[in-house]
């Protein structure tokens, strides 16, 4: 599949590499084409890897991952182009973390709204699926880094889009995929970031994940 | 131990009964003494059970559980009396769920503050420990209702108070008690309520709980 990955940070590079290794053609998108991080990533990831602007990546893609900083995501997606994203599945991995008030960060959007809902509202022809935003980047693409059973959550309005994202998650090795419901349930997963950050502090490692124990 | 339980709802009654069964003397407190729910609870729980006003329960108690509705907790605690609560451990089980905008509820306090922090700020001589607010009432006092390993979180500023709460949690059967840190970490556990409510919707049962999978 041709996949666009928006964002050249750790999350974007980690997901881009994992997708390319599994045979997908991946275009990494950023604000400016040919930046050093994007060129280095392409050089390390073989012939299935390419890079360009957000718009280049969205145009190329059948499916798009949003791996930009949460507080910059809407601007990045506008730059990708509403038409270039129309009809496509967008996997929203971003969290609207606001570092402007010091550490730990707060959420720029929460409680009565979520980043995923704001994206879905502004890009109504795009099928937004929130996923992978509740764990560290290495765990997103290699869940076996955390021992035992543990879960990835999924929120979105379109059942077919969620089925497609489920397949990609299974390619990454996810066995336990919890469909929470429509895109408003993304409030729930974005709002676990505060405890996630405190758990990182308590355990001194980001290699952990949520498991919902149940009968 | 003499324990006060503020709140005569399902959470207060469940915790009160569990404590009385384990040999503690429990006084259930509510806005008005001798209300039907409190009298029924006393009648069902033997000689170690008593009831009264919030103030009666706080006066009686060596340690207090706040099981009132989160949006009414500060008012209930004021009624219990700042002097009656001074020097005592207060286990804050409440969540500031706001049902005034329909279902699912939002949080009346979150992100940059928490109910537990507001209580600690207004009752500085009381040792507030947030715990048990991330699971349904039956699971709070009988964790084996959910199979396998799963966790209860604890937040608070006073290490001795947390040690005392840890012992009570162990009496309830908790094996995995995660100390997140100071009282500001209660933001994290209060903010899991939105996903908790959605998980209940997805699983059609409240008999589940969070487990942090890790190495």
Interface residues (C-beta under 8 A of the other chain):
Chain A: X101 X106 X107 X110 X111 X112 X146 X147 X148 X149 X150 X153 X178 X179 X180 X181 X185 X187 X188 X189 X191 X192 X194 X195 X196 X197 X198 X199 X201 X202 X203 X205 X207 X208 X209 X210 X211 X212 X213 X214 X215
Chain B: X101 X106 X107 X110 X111 X112 X146 X147 X148 X149 X150 X153 X178 X179 X180 X181 X185 X187 X188 X189 X191 X192 X194 X195 X196 X197 X198 X199 X201 X202 X203 X205 X207 X208 X209 X210 X211 X212 X213 X214 X215
